[in-house]
Amino acid sequence: MVAFVSSLVGFIVFFAAYGWSRMPYLVYPTVTVDSALTPPAMYSALIVTLVVGLVLVVPALLVLAYFAIRGDSGAADSSTH
């Protein structure tokens, strides 16, 4: 577990340092951080899509986890026949 956490921290530090060293360019020399910003209308669409996706996916995952933990798939048990 210690090795996993330390490698994860190392990756995050490396990724952040690499990103910081490339500032302000995302794609040198054409795309800067300022030119890559999304318009406010796009942010609204992203938030609405995120909320709708969470409303659909989270209950389905909860039902899946419930049946996986309970061990009942709804199929007939062949061992009782």
TIMIDO-384430 format. One record per residue: x, y, z of N, C-alpha, C in turn; chain; residue number from 1; residue in three letters. Coordinates in steps of 0.1 Angstrom, whole numbers, always signed. Layout:
<recs>
<rec><n_x>X</n_x><n_y>Y</n_y><n_z>Z</n_z><ca_x>X</ca_x><ca_y>Y</ca_y><ca_z>Z</ca_z><c_x>X</c_x><c_y>Y</c_y><c_z>Z</c_z><unit>A</unit><pos>NUM</pos><code>ALA</code></rec>
...
</recs>
This chain:
<recs>
<rec><n_x>+8</n_x><n_y>-12</n_y><n_z>+0</n_z><ca_x>+0</ca_x><ca_y>+0</ca_y><ca_z>+0</ca_z><c_x>+9</c_x><c_y>+13</c_y><c_z>+0</c_z><unit>A</unit><pos>1</pos><code>MET</code></rec>
<rec><n_x>+20</n_x><n_y>+12</n_y><n_z>+7</n_z><ca_x>+29</ca_x><ca_y>+24</ca_y><ca_z>+8</ca_z><c_x>+35</c_x><c_y>+26</c_y><c_z>-6</c_z><unit>A</unit><pos>2</pos><code>VAL</code></rec>
<rec><n_x>+38</n_x><n_y>+16</n_y><n_z>-13</n_z><ca_x>+44</ca_x><ca_y>+17</ca_y><ca_z>-26</ca_z><c_x>+34</c_x><c_y>+23</c_y><c_z>-36</c_z><unit>A</unit><pos>3</pos><code>ALA</code></rec>
<rec><n_x>+21</n_x><n_y>+19</n_y><n_z>-35</n_z><ca_x>+11</ca_x><ca_y>+25</ca_y><ca_z>-44</ca_z><c_x>+9</c_x><c_y>+39</c_y><c_z>-41</c_z><unit>A</unit><pos>4</pos><code>PHE</code></rec>
<rec><n_x>+7</n_x><n_y>+43</n_y><n_z>-28</n_z><ca_x>+5</ca_x><ca_y>+57</ca_y><ca_z>-25</ca_z><c_x>+17</c_x><c_y>+66</c_y><c_z>-29</c_z><unit>A</unit><pos>5</pos><code>VAL</code></rec>
<rec><n_x>+29</n_x><n_y>+61</n_y><n_z>-26</n_z><ca_x>+41</ca_x><ca_y>+69</ca_y><ca_z>-30</ca_z><c_x>+42</c_x><c_y>+70</c_y><c_z>-45</c_z><unit>A</unit><pos>6</pos><code>SER</code></rec>
<rec><n_x>+39</n_x><n_y>+60</n_y><n_z>-53</n_z><ca_x>+40</ca_x><ca_y>+61</ca_y><ca_z>-67</ca_z><c_x>+28</c_x><c_y>+71</c_y><c_z>-72</c_z><unit>A</unit><pos>7</pos><code>SER</code></rec>
<rec><n_x>+17</n_x><n_y>+70</n_y><n_z>-66</n_z><ca_x>+6</ca_x><ca_y>+79</ca_y><ca_z>-70</ca_z><c_x>+10</c_x><c_y>+94</c_y><c_z>-67</c_z><unit>A</unit><pos>8</pos><code>LEU</code></rec>
<rec><n_x>+15</n_x><n_y>+96</n_y><n_z>-55</n_z><ca_x>+20</ca_x><ca_y>+110</ca_y><ca_z>-52</ca_z><c_x>+31</c_x><c_y>+114</c_y><c_z>-61</c_z><unit>A</unit><pos>9</pos><code>VAL</code></rec>
<rec><n_x>+40</n_x><n_y>+106</n_y><n_z>-65</n_z><ca_x>+51</ca_x><ca_y>+109</ca_y><ca_z>-74</ca_z><c_x>+45</c_x><c_y>+113</c_y><c_z>-88</c_z><unit>A</unit><pos>10</pos><code>GLY</code></rec>
<rec><n_x>+35</n_x><n_y>+105</n_y><n_z>-92</n_z><ca_x>+29</ca_x><ca_y>+108</ca_y><ca_z>-105</ca_z><c_x>+22</c_x><c_y>+122</c_y><c_z>-105</c_z><unit>A</unit><pos>11</pos><code>PHE</code></rec>
<rec><n_x>+15</n_x><n_y>+124</n_y><n_z>-94</n_z><ca_x>+7</ca_x><ca_y>+137</ca_y><ca_z>-93</ca_z><c_x>+17</c_x><c_y>+149</c_y><c_z>-93</c_z><unit>A</unit><pos>12</pos><code>ILE</code></rec>
<rec><n_x>+28</n_x><n_y>+147</n_y><n_z>-85</n_z><ca_x>+38</ca_x><ca_y>+158</ca_y><ca_z>-84</ca_z><c_x>+45</c_x><c_y>+160</c_y><c_z>-98</c_z><unit>A</unit><pos>13</pos><code>VAL</code></rec>
<rec><n_x>+48</n_x><n_y>+149</n_y><n_z>-105</n_z><ca_x>+54</ca_x><ca_y>+150</ca_y><ca_z>-118</ca_z><c_x>+45</c_x><c_y>+157</c_y><c_z>-128</c_z><unit>A</unit><pos>14</pos><code>PHE</code></rec>
<rec><n_x>+32</n_x><n_y>+153</n_y><n_z>-128</n_z><ca_x>+22</ca_x><ca_y>+158</ca_y><ca_z>-137</ca_z><c_x>+20</c_x><c_y>+173</c_y><c_z>-134</c_z><unit>A</unit><pos>15</pos><code>PHE</code></rec>
<rec><n_x>+19</n_x><n_y>+177</n_y><n_z>-122</n_z><ca_x>+17</ca_x><ca_y>+191</ca_y><ca_z>-118</ca_z><c_x>+30</c_x><c_y>+199</c_y><c_z>-122</c_z><unit>A</unit><pos>16</pos><code>ALA</code></rec>
<rec><n_x>+42</n_x><n_y>+194</n_y><n_z>-120</n_z><ca_x>+54</ca_x><ca_y>+201</ca_y><ca_z>-123</ca_z><c_x>+55</c_x><c_y>+203</c_y><c_z>-138</c_z><unit>A</unit><pos>17</pos><code>ALA</code></rec>
<rec><n_x>+52</n_x><n_y>+193</n_y><n_z>-146</n_z><ca_x>+52</ca_x><ca_y>+193</ca_y><ca_z>-160</ca_z><c_x>+42</c_x><c_y>+204</c_y><c_z>-165</c_z><unit>A</unit><pos>18</pos><code>TYR</code></rec>
<rec><n_x>+30</n_x><n_y>+204</n_y><n_z>-160</n_z><ca_x>+20</ca_x><ca_y>+214</ca_y><ca_z>-164</ca_z><c_x>+25</c_x><c_y>+228</c_y><c_z>-160</c_z><unit>A</unit><pos>19</pos><code>GLY</code></rec>
<rec><n_x>+30</n_x><n_y>+229</n_y><n_z>-149</n_z><ca_x>+35</ca_x><ca_y>+243</ca_y><ca_z>-144</ca_z><c_x>+47</c_x><c_y>+248</c_y><c_z>-153</c_z><unit>A</unit><pos>20</pos><code>TRP</code></rec>
<rec><n_x>+55</n_x><n_y>+239</n_y><n_z>-158</n_z><ca_x>+66</ca_x><ca_y>+243</ca_y><ca_z>-166</ca_z><c_x>+62</c_x><c_y>+247</c_y><c_z>-180</c_z><unit>A</unit><pos>21</pos><code>SER</code></rec>
<rec><n_x>+50</n_x><n_y>+242</n_y><n_z>-184</n_z><ca_x>+45</ca_x><ca_y>+245</ca_y><ca_z>-198</ca_z><c_x>+37</c_x><c_y>+258</c_y><c_z>-198</c_z><unit>A</unit><pos>22</pos><code>ARG</code></rec>
<rec><n_x>+34</n_x><n_y>+264</n_y><n_z>-186</n_z><ca_x>+26</ca_x><ca_y>+276</ca_y><ca_z>-185</ca_z><c_x>+32</c_x><c_y>+287</c_y><c_z>-193</c_z><unit>A</unit><pos>23</pos><code>MET</code></rec>
<rec><n_x>+25</n_x><n_y>+296</n_y><n_z>-200</n_z><ca_x>+10</ca_x><ca_y>+296</ca_y><ca_z>-201</ca_z><c_x>+6</c_x><c_y>+288</c_y><c_z>-214</c_z><unit>A</unit><pos>24</pos><code>PRO</code></rec>
<rec><n_x>+15</n_x><n_y>+281</n_y><n_z>-220</n_z><ca_x>+11</ca_x><ca_y>+274</ca_y><ca_z>-233</ca_z><c_x>+6</c_x><c_y>+260</c_y><c_z>-230</c_z><unit>A</unit><pos>25</pos><code>TYR</code></rec>
<rec><n_x>-6</n_x><n_y>+257</n_y><n_z>-236</n_z><ca_x>-10</ca_x><ca_y>+243</ca_y><ca_z>-236</ca_z><c_x>-5</c_x><c_y>+235</c_y><c_z>-248</c_z><unit>A</unit><pos>26</pos><code>LEU</code></rec>
<rec><n_x>-5</n_x><n_y>+242</n_y><n_z>-260</n_z><ca_x>+1</ca_x><ca_y>+236</ca_y><ca_z>-272</ca_z><c_x>+10</c_x><c_y>+248</c_y><c_z>-277</c_z><unit>A</unit><pos>27</pos><code>VAL</code></rec>
<rec><n_x>+23</n_x><n_y>+246</n_y><n_z>-275</n_z><ca_x>+32</ca_x><ca_y>+257</ca_y><ca_z>-279</ca_z><c_x>+33</c_x><c_y>+258</c_y><c_z>-294</c_z><unit>A</unit><pos>28</pos><code>TYR</code></rec>
<rec><n_x>+33</n_x><n_y>+269</n_y><n_z>-300</n_z><ca_x>+31</ca_x><ca_y>+283</ca_y><ca_z>-295</ca_z><c_x>+17</c_x><c_y>+288</c_y><c_z>-298</c_z><unit>A</unit><pos>29</pos><code>PRO</code></rec>
<rec><n_x>+8</n_x><n_y>+280</n_y><n_z>-301</n_z><ca_x>-5</ca_x><ca_y>+285</ca_y><ca_z>-306</ca_z><c_x>-16</c_x><c_y>+286</c_y><c_z>-295</c_z><unit>A</unit><pos>30</pos><code>THR</code></rec>
<rec><n_x>-17</n_x><n_y>+277</n_y><n_z>-286</n_z><ca_x>-28</ca_x><ca_y>+276</ca_y><ca_z>-277</ca_z><c_x>-23</c_x><c_y>+280</c_y><c_z>-263</c_z><unit>A</unit><pos>31</pos><code>VAL</code></rec>
<rec><n_x>-28</n_x><n_y>+291</n_y><n_z>-257</n_z><ca_x>-25</ca_x><ca_y>+295</ca_y><ca_z>-244</ca_z><c_x>-36</c_x><c_y>+291</c_y><c_z>-235</c_z><unit>A</unit><pos>32</pos><code>THR</code></rec>
<rec><n_x>-34</n_x><n_y>+293</n_y><n_z>-222</n_z><ca_x>-45</ca_x><ca_y>+290</ca_y><ca_z>-212</ca_z><c_x>-57</c_x><c_y>+299</c_y><c_z>-215</c_z><unit>A</unit><pos>33</pos><code>VAL</code></rec>
<rec><n_x>-54</n_x><n_y>+312</n_y><n_z>-217</n_z><ca_x>-64</ca_x><ca_y>+322</ca_y><ca_z>-219</ca_z><c_x>-72</c_x><c_y>+319</c_y><c_z>-232</c_z><unit>A</unit><pos>34</pos><code>ASP</code></rec>
<rec><n_x>-66</n_x><n_y>+315</n_y><n_z>-243</n_z><ca_x>-73</ca_x><ca_y>+312</ca_y><ca_z>-255</ca_z><c_x>-81</c_x><c_y>+299</c_y><c_z>-255</c_z><unit>A</unit><pos>35</pos><code>SER</code></rec>
<rec><n_x>-78</n_x><n_y>+290</n_y><n_z>-245</n_z><ca_x>-85</ca_x><ca_y>+277</ca_y><ca_z>-244</ca_z><c_x>-97</c_x><c_y>+278</c_y><c_z>-235</c_z><unit>A</unit><pos>36</pos><code>ALA</code></rec>
<rec><n_x>-100</n_x><n_y>+289</n_y><n_z>-229</n_z><ca_x>-111</ca_x><ca_y>+290</ca_y><ca_z>-220</ca_z><c_x>-124</c_x><c_y>+287</c_y><c_z>-227</c_z><unit>A</unit><pos>37</pos><code>LEU</code></rec>
<rec><n_x>-133</n_x><n_y>+281</n_y><n_z>-220</n_z><ca_x>-147</ca_x><ca_y>+277</ca_y><ca_z>-226</ca_z><c_x>-156</c_x><c_y>+289</c_y><c_z>-223</c_z><unit>A</unit><pos>38</pos><code>THR</code></rec>
<rec><n_x>-165</n_x><n_y>+292</n_y><n_z>-233</n_z><ca_x>-175</ca_x><ca_y>+302</ca_y><ca_z>-230</ca_z><c_x>-185</c_x><c_y>+298</c_y><c_z>-219</c_z><unit>A</unit><pos>39</pos><code>PRO</code></rec>
<rec><n_x>-191</n_x><n_y>+308</n_y><n_z>-213</n_z><ca_x>-200</ca_x><ca_y>+305</ca_y><ca_z>-202</ca_z><c_x>-212</c_x><c_y>+296</c_y><c_z>-206</c_z><unit>A</unit><pos>40</pos><code>PRO</code></rec>
<rec><n_x>-217</n_x><n_y>+297</n_y><n_z>-218</n_z><ca_x>-228</ca_x><ca_y>+289</ca_y><ca_z>-222</ca_z><c_x>-224</c_x><c_y>+274</c_y><c_z>-222</c_z><unit>A</unit><pos>41</pos><code>ALA</code></rec>
<rec><n_x>-211</n_x><n_y>+271</n_y><n_z>-226</n_z><ca_x>-206</ca_x><ca_y>+258</ca_y><ca_z>-226</ca_z><c_x>-205</c_x><c_y>+252</c_y><c_z>-212</c_z><unit>A</unit><pos>42</pos><code>MET</code></rec>
<rec><n_x>-201</n_x><n_y>+261</n_y><n_z>-202</n_z><ca_x>-201</ca_x><ca_y>+256</ca_y><ca_z>-188</ca_z><c_x>-215</c_x><c_y>+252</c_y><c_z>-183</c_z><unit>A</unit><pos>43</pos><code>TYR</code></rec>
<rec><n_x>-225</n_x><n_y>+260</n_y><n_z>-187</n_z><ca_x>-239</ca_x><ca_y>+256</ca_y><ca_z>-183</ca_z><c_x>-243</c_x><c_y>+243</c_y><c_z>-189</c_z><unit>A</unit><pos>44</pos><code>SER</code></rec>
<rec><n_x>-240</n_x><n_y>+241</n_y><n_z>-202</n_z><ca_x>-243</ca_x><ca_y>+228</ca_y><ca_z>-208</ca_z><c_x>-236</c_x><c_y>+217</c_y><c_z>-201</c_z><unit>A</unit><pos>45</pos><code>ALA</code></rec>
<rec><n_x>-223</n_x><n_y>+219</n_y><n_z>-198</n_z><ca_x>-216</ca_x><ca_y>+208</ca_y><ca_z>-191</ca_z><c_x>-221</c_x><c_y>+205</c_y><c_z>-177</c_z><unit>A</unit><pos>46</pos><code>LEU</code></rec>
<rec><n_x>-225</n_x><n_y>+215</n_y><n_z>-170</n_z><ca_x>-231</ca_x><ca_y>+212</ca_y><ca_z>-157</ca_z><c_x>-244</c_x><c_y>+205</c_y><c_z>-158</c_z><unit>A</unit><pos>47</pos><code>ILE</code></rec>
<rec><n_x>-253</n_x><n_y>+209</n_y><n_z>-167</n_z><ca_x>-266</ca_x><ca_y>+202</ca_y><ca_z>-169</ca_z><c_x>-264</c_x><c_y>+188</c_y><c_z>-173</c_z><unit>A</unit><pos>48</pos><code>VAL</code></rec>
<rec><n_x>-254</n_x><n_y>+186</n_y><n_z>-182</n_z><ca_x>-251</ca_x><ca_y>+172</ca_y><ca_z>-186</ca_z><c_x>-246</c_x><c_y>+164</c_y><c_z>-175</c_z><unit>A</unit><pos>49</pos><code>THR</code></rec>
<rec><n_x>-237</n_x><n_y>+169</n_y><n_z>-167</n_z><ca_x>-232</ca_x><ca_y>+162</ca_y><ca_z>-155</ca_z><c_x>-243</c_x><c_y>+158</c_y><c_z>-146</c_z><unit>A</unit><pos>50</pos><code>LEU</code></rec>
<rec><n_x>-252</n_x><n_y>+168</n_y><n_z>-143</n_z><ca_x>-263</ca_x><ca_y>+165</ca_y><ca_z>-133</ca_z><c_x>-272</c_x><c_y>+154</c_y><c_z>-139</c_z><unit>A</unit><pos>51</pos><code>VAL</code></rec>
<rec><n_x>-276</n_x><n_y>+155</n_y><n_z>-151</n_z><ca_x>-284</ca_x><ca_y>+145</ca_y><ca_z>-157</ca_z><c_x>-277</c_x><c_y>+131</c_y><c_z>-157</c_z><unit>A</unit><pos>52</pos><code>VAL</code></rec>
<rec><n_x>-265</n_x><n_y>+131</n_y><n_z>-161</n_z><ca_x>-257</ca_x><ca_y>+118</ca_y><ca_z>-161</ca_z><c_x>-256</c_x><c_y>+112</c_y><c_z>-147</c_z><unit>A</unit><pos>53</pos><code>GLY</code></rec>
<rec><n_x>-254</n_x><n_y>+121</n_y><n_z>-137</n_z><ca_x>-253</ca_x><ca_y>+115</ca_y><ca_z>-123</ca_z><c_x>-267</c_x><c_y>+110</c_y><c_z>-118</c_z><unit>A</unit><pos>54</pos><code>LEU</code></rec>
<rec><n_x>-278</n_x><n_y>+117</n_y><n_z>-122</n_z><ca_x>-291</ca_x><ca_y>+113</ca_y><ca_z>-118</ca_z><c_x>-294</c_x><c_y>+99</c_y><c_z>-125</c_z><unit>A</unit><pos>55</pos><code>VAL</code></rec>
<rec><n_x>-289</n_x><n_y>+96</n_y><n_z>-136</n_z><ca_x>-291</ca_x><ca_y>+84</ca_y><ca_z>-143</ca_z><c_x>-282</c_x><c_y>+73</c_y><c_z>-138</c_z><unit>A</unit><pos>56</pos><code>LEU</code></rec>
<rec><n_x>-269</n_x><n_y>+76</n_y><n_z>-136</n_z><ca_x>-259</ca_x><ca_y>+66</ca_y><ca_z>-134</ca_z><c_x>-259</c_x><c_y>+62</c_y><c_z>-119</c_z><unit>A</unit><pos>57</pos><code>VAL</code></rec>
<rec><n_x>-259</n_x><n_y>+71</n_y><n_z>-110</n_z><ca_x>-258</ca_x><ca_y>+68</ca_y><ca_z>-96</ca_z><c_x>-269</c_x><c_y>+58</c_y><c_z>-91</c_z><unit>A</unit><pos>58</pos><code>VAL</code></rec>
<rec><n_x>-281</n_x><n_y>+60</n_y><n_z>-93</n_z><ca_x>-291</ca_x><ca_y>+50</ca_y><ca_z>-89</ca_z><c_x>-289</c_x><c_y>+36</c_y><c_z>-95</c_z><unit>A</unit><pos>59</pos><code>PRO</code></rec>
<rec><n_x>-285</n_x><n_y>+36</n_y><n_z>-108</n_z><ca_x>-282</ca_x><ca_y>+23</ca_y><ca_z>-114</ca_z><c_x>-270</c_x><c_y>+16</c_y><c_z>-107</c_z><unit>A</unit><pos>60</pos><code>ALA</code></rec>
<rec><n_x>-260</n_x><n_y>+23</n_y><n_z>-104</n_z><ca_x>-249</ca_x><ca_y>+17</ca_y><ca_z>-97</ca_z><c_x>-253</c_x><c_y>+13</c_y><c_z>-83</c_z><unit>A</unit><pos>61</pos><code>LEU</code></rec>
<rec><n_x>-261</n_x><n_y>+20</n_y><n_z>-76</n_z><ca_x>-266</ca_x><ca_y>+16</ca_y><ca_z>-63</ca_z><c_x>-274</c_x><c_y>+3</c_y><c_z>-63</c_z><unit>A</unit><pos>62</pos><code>LEU</code></rec>
<rec><n_x>-283</n_x><n_y>+2</n_y><n_z>-73</n_z><ca_x>-290</ca_x><ca_y>-10</ca_y><ca_z>-75</ca_z><c_x>-281</c_x><c_y>-22</c_y><c_z>-78</c_z><unit>A</unit><pos>63</pos><code>VAL</code></rec>
<rec><n_x>-272</n_x><n_y>-19</n_y><n_z>-87</n_z><ca_x>-262</ca_x><ca_y>-30</ca_y><ca_z>-90</ca_z><c_x>-254</c_x><c_y>-34</c_y><c_z>-78</c_z><unit>A</unit><pos>64</pos><code>LEU</code></rec>
<rec><n_x>-249</n_x><n_y>-25</n_y><n_z>-70</n_z><ca_x>-242</ca_x><ca_y>-28</ca_y><ca_z>-58</ca_z><c_x>-251</c_x><c_y>-35</c_y><c_z>-48</c_z><unit>A</unit><pos>65</pos><code>ALA</code></rec>
<rec><n_x>-264</n_x><n_y>-31</n_y><n_z>-47</n_z><ca_x>-273</ca_x><ca_y>-38</ca_y><ca_z>-38</ca_z><c_x>-274</c_x><c_y>-53</c_y><c_z>-41</c_z><unit>A</unit><pos>66</pos><code>TYR</code></rec>
<rec><n_x>-277</n_x><n_y>-56</n_y><n_z>-54</n_z><ca_x>-278</ca_x><ca_y>-69</ca_y><ca_z>-58</ca_z><c_x>-265</c_x><c_y>-77</c_y><c_z>-58</c_z><unit>A</unit><pos>67</pos><code>PHE</code></rec>
<rec><n_x>-254</n_x><n_y>-71</n_y><n_z>-60</n_z><ca_x>-241</ca_x><ca_y>-77</ca_y><ca_z>-59</ca_z><c_x>-238</c_x><c_y>-81</c_y><c_z>-45</c_z><unit>A</unit><pos>68</pos><code>ALA</code></rec>
<rec><n_x>-241</n_x><n_y>-72</n_y><n_z>-36</n_z><ca_x>-238</ca_x><ca_y>-75</ca_y><ca_z>-22</ca_z><c_x>-247</c_x><c_y>-85</c_y><c_z>-16</c_z><unit>A</unit><pos>69</pos><code>ILE</code></rec>
<rec><n_x>-260</n_x><n_y>-84</n_y><n_z>-20</n_z><ca_x>-270</ca_x><ca_y>-93</ca_y><ca_z>-15</ca_z><c_x>-268</c_x><c_y>-107</c_y><c_z>-22</c_z><unit>A</unit><pos>70</pos><code>ARG</code></rec>
<rec><n_x>-263</n_x><n_y>-108</n_y><n_z>-34</n_z><ca_x>-261</ca_x><ca_y>-121</ca_y><ca_z>-40</ca_z><c_x>-273</c_x><c_y>-126</c_y><c_z>-47</c_z><unit>A</unit><pos>71</pos><code>GLY</code></rec>
<rec><n_x>-283</n_x><n_y>-118</n_y><n_z>-49</n_z><ca_x>-295</ca_x><ca_y>-123</ca_y><ca_z>-56</ca_z><c_x>-295</c_x><c_y>-116</c_y><c_z>-70</c_z><unit>A</unit><pos>72</pos><code>ASP</code></rec>
<rec><n_x>-294</n_x><n_y>-124</n_y><n_z>-80</n_z><ca_x>-295</ca_x><ca_y>-119</ca_y><ca_z>-94</ca_z><c_x>-309</c_x><c_y>-120</c_y><c_z>-99</c_z><unit>A</unit><pos>73</pos><code>SER</code></rec>
<rec><n_x>-318</n_x><n_y>-126</n_y><n_z>-92</n_z><ca_x>-332</ca_x><ca_y>-127</ca_y><ca_z>-98</ca_z><c_x>-334</c_x><c_y>-140</c_y><c_z>-105</c_z><unit>A</unit><pos>74</pos><code>GLY</code></rec>
<rec><n_x>-323</n_x><n_y>-147</n_y><n_z>-109</n_z><ca_x>-324</ca_x><ca_y>-160</ca_y><ca_z>-116</ca_z><c_x>-328</c_x><c_y>-171</c_y><c_z>-107</c_z><unit>A</unit><pos>75</pos><code>ALA</code></rec>
<rec><n_x>-335</n_x><n_y>-181</n_y><n_z>-112</n_z><ca_x>-339</ca_x><ca_y>-192</ca_y><ca_z>-104</ca_z><c_x>-327</c_x><c_y>-200</c_y><c_z>-99</c_z><unit>A</unit><pos>76</pos><code>ALA</code></rec>
<rec><n_x>-327</n_x><n_y>-205</n_y><n_z>-87</n_z><ca_x>-316</ca_x><ca_y>-212</ca_y><ca_z>-82</ca_z><c_x>-317</c_x><c_y>-227</c_y><c_z>-87</c_z><unit>A</unit><pos>77</pos><code>ASP</code></rec>
<rec><n_x>-307</n_x><n_y>-231</n_y><n_z>-94</n_z><ca_x>-307</ca_x><ca_y>-244</ca_y><ca_z>-100</ca_z><c_x>-304</c_x><c_y>-255</c_y><c_z>-90</c_z><unit>A</unit><pos>78</pos><code>SER</code></rec>
<rec><n_x>-299</n_x><n_y>-252</n_y><n_z>-78</n_z><ca_x>-295</ca_x><ca_y>-262</ca_y><ca_z>-69</ca_z><c_x>-307</c_x><c_y>-268</c_y><c_z>-61</c_z><unit>A</unit><pos>79</pos><code>SER</code></rec>
<rec><n_x>-318</n_x><n_y>-261</n_y><n_z>-61</n_z><ca_x>-330</ca_x><ca_y>-266</ca_y><ca_z>-54</ca_z><c_x>-338</c_x><c_y>-275</c_y><c_z>-62</c_z><unit>A</unit><pos>80</pos><code>THR</code></rec>
<rec><n_x>-336</n_x><n_y>-277</n_y><n_z>-75</n_z><ca_x>-344</ca_x><ca_y>-286</ca_y><ca_z>-84</ca_z><c_x>-338</c_x><c_y>-299</c_y><c_z>-84</c_z><unit>A</unit><pos>81</pos><code>HIS</code></rec>
</recs>
